[in-house]
Amino acid sequence: MNERFSADVLDGAAGLTARPGRAEAAAAALTAELPTTETEEWRYSPISEPDFVELLDGLQPALTAPSTDAVARVREASDAVLGRFESIAATVLVVDGFVVDIDVAPGWAAKGLSVEVEENRWINELPVEPTKFDYLHQAFSPGPLVIRSIGQVAVTEPVVVLTHHDRPSTLSCPHLVVEVAEAGELTVIEFQSSAPEAGVQLPITELTANNASRLRYTVVQENGDDHIQIGRQLSSAGGQAALTSGVAAFGGRYLRLRTDSRLVGRGATASLAAAYYGDDQQVHDFRTFQHHEARDTKSDLLFKGTQDDSSGSIYTGLIHIHPDGAGTNAFQTNRNIKLSDDAWAWSVPNLEIENNEVHCSHASTVSPVDDDQRFYLHARGVPPTAADRLIVAGFYDEVLSRIPSEAARGRVRELINTKLDRRSRNQPAEG
């Protein structure tokens, strides 16, 4: 990246507060090298490809809030999404990393739902070895959107966040923080989108479920074909808390998401799910870490993906049972269907166990459509293309059942069908 990301540009950045540490993060980002595929964590990613590097070199940061016209255009497009919900506790519009509109239903505000921007807040915990992208986020994020339930309130209607990247050749850094108070309950559904032109987004999401609380978060990502997204999700669950996190990824040229899930209180549980479908030359890249730091905790991860054309997916997961993690039950499953000979998938589950009183398992498959299922349908008169479509659509049902919103599930089904429709159009006619 270039001098457009130096600390000097922050002096004229009308949209960014002069919080302590911005300039230092910008300086660190400018000198830090891009990750390379020579390291295990970035192996198989397109991060070192010449056109990828060229795109990054041509970027500029989003230093000012979006224009009124851009906000109006995005707001109009969001009406179709919001129309899916029967009721909403709060709606938030984020464009190019800037929170441009917050609308909290009066009843929920009075009960203890808080939605606000905290411009001077940093990410709670940077990685041990921050990357160039982490420094860029620290330097150029306008400040996080913070959603809280205050007191033992059960927010039974969802908070809907609409996050859009609008400006081409621009880097945006949205930051979402969700905190549920002890014995509280909260559901947040985020829809991520972007303009068709190439841009880069570095989102960070922090989820905190305090003792005995219930936190449900789902993100549905349908970015433009040339968009690049490199994100992090950091979550923490206290004693007897239940955290559910779902990701549905369908758009973009390259999506990378690192998930760090920490179970820090006795009896905490975490359910992690993902549905993804790549075609053309898309790459989906997931890195997950299930940290069992307290005893009697449980995590269950299920990631399912489909690869078509020359697309690919990367999954690397680690279940880490810490020394105090006795009584842990931890499960990790990654399933992939290849619809094309040129499609590819790498799946590497791992275990690190530092306590003997645990139950852990991991499973991984990469395969074409199951021949037995295909034969069963063919024998009953279902044509080959229609049979594959039915099998792939049904493949995702287990993941979709974990999404805590019928409106979000419906949109994910539509995105799967859009991919399958595109595949059907590209298939030769059946005789």
Buried (B, 14 or more C-beta within 10 A) or exposed (E): BEEBBBBEBBEEBEBBEEBEEBBEBBBBBBEBEBBEBEEEEBBBBBBEEEEBBEBBEEBBBBBBBBEEEBBEBBBEEBEEBBEBBEEBBBBBBBBBBBBBBBEBBEEBEEBBBBBBBEBEBBBEEBEEEBBBBBBBBBBBBBBBBBBBBEEEBBBEBBBBBBBBBBBBEBBBBBBBBBBBBBBBBBBBBBBBBBBEBBBBBBBBBBBBBBBBBBBBBBBBBBBBBBBBBBBBBBBBBBBBBBBBBBBBBBBBBBBBBBBBBBBBBBBBBBBBBBBBBBBEBBBBBBBBBBBBBBBBBBBBBBBBBBBBBBBBBBBBBBBBBBEBBBBBBBBBBBBBBBBBEEBBBBBBBEBEBEBEEBEBEBEBEBEEBEEEBBEEBBEEEBEEBBBBBBBBBEBBEBBBEBBBBEBBBEBBBEBBEEBBEEBEEEEEEEE
